[in-house]
Amino acid sequence: MKKVLVSALLAGLLIGGLATQAGVVNNNNDERGYISVSASANKEIASDVAEISIEIQTFDSKSMQNATTENREISDKVYSAIKAMINPANGDFVKTADFNASPIYNYSGSKRVFDKYQVSNSIIVRTKNINDVGAIIDKALALGATNISNLNFTVSNYDAQCDELLTQATQKAKAQADAVAKSVFSSVTGIKSISASCSTTNSSARIHYNLLNAKAEGAMAADSATPIESGTVKIYANVNTNFYVK
């Protein structure tokens, strides 16, 4: 009977010891040291894509139908002219971004008074023919467009540029982590976590003068397009990393 009790006790101690040792190993894994490093890379490149927002507004004091008909006639002319100036084979396009028709009211004291009907058609033009941007704007305004509400310049190979910069930033982060680990007599053994992102800044795209006043200023001469400078786009890549060390 004593032999059985002793054997059972030894077996219990052995199992308990193994369990304790396993627990220590797991805790060590959970508590491995790590180094946090952030790094970035950037590149400035010439923009090769333009996006132009063109708005056509029409008004009529008596009929929404009249305002809509006039807007459609002007829009058709603008669409046709712009389509002839862009190249769909390069990914260029012109599309409607928004269409709105609504009555406009003024207030006389606390009383709301009808003023007129307004119809607005917003068009987006995307083109790689950067040199034709000024001519596109001039043509749209000459045919009755009332507002150039936005002009953005981007790059067509943004994803490829982003991937290249993220690679550079990640390599920089790894080199920094290696340097820090070495300074405390350790070494990098793996990655705990990593997050990455890209962003852009349009550094110098601009329109040289007020396009809304282009007609009044006589800037629509046939031999002189609106002067547009596309400028450059700066792409930024950022990585935040945590490297395991031993």
N, C-alpha and C positions, 0 to 999 in steps of 0.2 A: 504493500500500500504506500509506503514511504517513497519507494522508487517511482511509482506512478505520479505522486505529488511533485517530486523533484523534477521529473521529466516535463510535467505540465508547466511548472514554474519556469524552467529554462526555456521552453518553447515560447512562453509568453514574453519573457524578457527579450528573446531573439527577435520576435515579431515587432515588439515595441521599439527595439533599437533600430530595426530596418525602417520602420515608419518615421522615426525621428530623423534618421539620415535623409530620407526622401524629402521630408519637409524642409530641411536645411537647403538642399539642392534647389528646390522650387523657389524658395525665398531669394536665393542668390541670383537666380535667373530673372526674377521680377525686379530685383534691385540693381541691375547692372547700371554702371555709370554711362552717361552720354554727354555729348557736347552739342550745344545749339549754335548754329551758324546761319546767318542771312547773307545773301550775295545778290548782285544785280549786274546786268549788262545792258547796253543800249547802242543804238545805231541810227544815224540820220541818213535818210535816202530821199531821192527826188520822187515826188508824187507822180503817178501816171494814170490816175482815175479821178474824174470830176463828177460830182453829183450836184445838180442844180434844181432848186425848188422854184417853180414858176406858178404864179397865181393869176387867174383870170376872174375878175369881178365885174358883174353887170348889175344895173339897177333899173327899176321902172316904178313910177309912182302910182300906176293904175292896175297893172296886171303882172302876176307872177309868171304867167305864160310868156309874156313879151320878154321879161328878163331872162327866162330860161332859154328861149329861142335865140336871143342875141348871144348868150353865153355859149350855146352849142355851136353857133356859126363861127365865132372867134376861136373856140377850142379846136374845132375841126381844122381850121387853117393853120393854127400853131402846131398841132400834131403832125399834119402832112409835111409842113416845112422842116420840122426838126427831124422827122424820120428820114428825110432825104439828106440830112447832114451827119447822120451817125452810121455806124457800121455794126449791125447785129452779129456779124460773124466774130467780132471781137468781144462780144458780151455786152455791147451797148444796148440800151433800151430807153423807151419813154413810156410812162404809165401814169394812170390817175392815182393820186395818193388820197384825195378826199374831195367830196362833193357835198355842198350844202346850199339849201334854198330856204329862206326864212323871211318873215316880215320884220321890218325895223320900226321901232317905236321911240318917240321922244316923250318927255314928261313936261307938262305945264302945271306947275305946282304939284299936286298929288294925283293929277289926272294923266293917264297914259294916252298918248295921241299917236295914231298911225302916221308914219312918215313915208315909207317906200318898201318895195320888195328888193331883196338882195339875193343874188345867186353867185356862188363862189366855186370855182373848179381849180384844185391844186394838182399840179403835174410835177413828177420827178423825172429828170433826165440823167441818165448815167452814161458816160462816154469816156473812152480812152483817147479820144482825139483832143488832147489838152489844148492844142493850138487853136481849136475851133470854138472854145468856150465863149469867148467874147462875141464871136459872130452869131452863135446860137442865142445868146442873150439879146443881142440887137434885133435879130429876126423876130423873136417872140414879142418883144416890146413894140416893134413896128407893126405887127399884125394884131395888136390889141391887148396883149398881156399887161396887167396893171402892177405887178409886183414881183421882184426877185427876192423871195423871202429867206433863202439860204443858199450857200455855196460852200461845199466841202470838198477837200482834196484828200485822197487816200492812196494806198498802194495795192496793186492787184495780187501780189504774192505775199500778202501779210502772214498767212499761216506758215509758209516756209521760213520767212524772216524770224517769226516768233520762235519756231523750233530751233533755229540756229542760235539765237540769243539765249534760250533756256539751257541749251547744252553748255554754252560758255559760262553762264551763271552757276550752273550745277558743278562744273569742273572747278570753278573758283571756290565754291563753298567746300568742296572736298579737300582742296589744297589747304585751305585755311584750317579745316578741322584737323588734318594731318599735322600741321604746324603746331597747333595748340596742344594736341595729344602728345607730340614728341617733347614739348617743353616740360611736361610733367611726367616724362618717362612712361608714357602709355602709347597705345596705337589704336587706330580705328578698326573695328571689326565688322561693322555692318550699319544698315540704316534702320533707325527706329521709325521715322516719319519724314515725309517731304511734301511740301505744297509749292505750286508754281503758278505764275500768271503773267500775262502780257497786257500792255496798254500802249496807247499812242497819244502823241501831242502834235497837233498841227502847228508848226512853229512860225510859218510866215505867209500862209495863204491869205490873200486879201483882194478886195475890189477897190480900184483906185478912186472912185467917186460915187456919189449917190445915184444908183441906177434908177430910182423912182423918178428922178428929175432928168433922166437922160433925154427924153423927147424934148422937154422944154428948153434944154440947154443946147439943142441941135447937135447932140453927140452921135446921131444915128446916120452920119454921112456914109454913103455906099462904099467909099474908099478907105474908111477908118473904123475898125471894130473896137468895141469897148476893151480898154487895156486891162488884161487880167494876168496876175502873176501867181502861178500855182505854188511856188515855194517848195518846202521839204516837209517830210513827216518823220518824227522821231519815235522809234519803237523802243519800249522799255520791257525788260524781262526781270522778274524777281522770283527768287526761291528762298524758302524758309526750311531749313533742314535740322534734323536731330540724328547724330551719328552715335552708335554704340562704341564704347572704348573699353579696353582692358589694361 
